[in-house]
């Protein structure tokens, strides 16, 4: 297993990347496409790829990463909603092989279930480097919901929860109200509109500030990343900006990633001035309706506790959080941090405790 700069990958590695991904249904998310790693790398945040080969030199696995001194993180972190190695179905992966040449840990927070083995209790230091699976280093698992949009809106309504159906019905009525009050409602599924994307970033940053969440767009390379992705139209991978207007007003928009029949729901926003219309649901309804014509069969909503995701989803997969390390002390500290996080969620002193937790998290990353 060797780390190679993304721009030093040759035709063999890239061809194998595409071949392995296309042969493994688990990897149909756009996050596993080399186009995502390339866009992150070109935007100014270096991506290195761990390339695993067999005894004959054939590429068996690829894992794009960022290196932060002695720590590796998945490429695109903290905006990578699915993570894991690119490898053939049924192929084992030995994460301890990442810990060489000064690398002491690999931290993950959205590892797609299916990369983990089931031996989560064998969690001590006696692992051999050849032992496969991330299971021993998983600290928690959380759901990542999705919407099956095959067949469009009518088919979705047939499989949606009662709350999902209710919200879609309300979205239809509110769209009619918006048209009466504001002007014609216009939906554009795939708009290459830099000004609209600027507005998405502006609204998202305002949302982060209002909620106290970390500002993803605080560093210029991430703004550059979404702008590059907006103009990316390579076969099998692209950025996708969807907008919903009423008259002259941008009510809601979403910027995500697309690969084949999968759209990843990444940065949804709405104008708070029109919150009474629930424009996010209006936008989602339009996307579900347009899905068959767009060739989209699934919308991955990403991990999160948002109420609309719970209402809209038709299913979910699990993603795991953890750290591959040989340091027992580091694992103990992370377990203590996780216990503090869970306590803060249920405590009546939650807001103050959450500020403390954010500080502890920053120290233990």
QUIMO-V743343 format. One record per helix or strand of 2 or more residues. SS is the DSSP state (@ for helix, = for strand). FROM is the first residue (numbers start at 1). LEN is the number of residues. If there is no record, write none. Layout:
# QUIMO-V743343
SS & FROM & LEN
SS & FROM & LEN
This chain:
# QUIMO-V743343
= & 2 & 4
@ & 6 & 3
@ & 11 & 12
@ & 25 & 3
@ & 30 & 3
@ & 34 & 9
= & 48 & 6
= & 59 & 10
= & 71 & 4
= & 86 & 2
@ & 95 & 4
= & 105 & 8
@ & 135 & 3
= & 138 & 11
@ & 152 & 8
@ & 162 & 21
= & 185 & 4
@ & 194 & 18
@ & 216 & 3
@ & 220 & 11
= & 233 & 2
= & 237 & 10
= & 249 & 11
= & 262 & 9
@ & 272 & 6
@ & 279 & 16
= & 298 & 6
@ & 307 & 6
= & 315 & 11
@ & 328 & 19
@ & 350 & 15
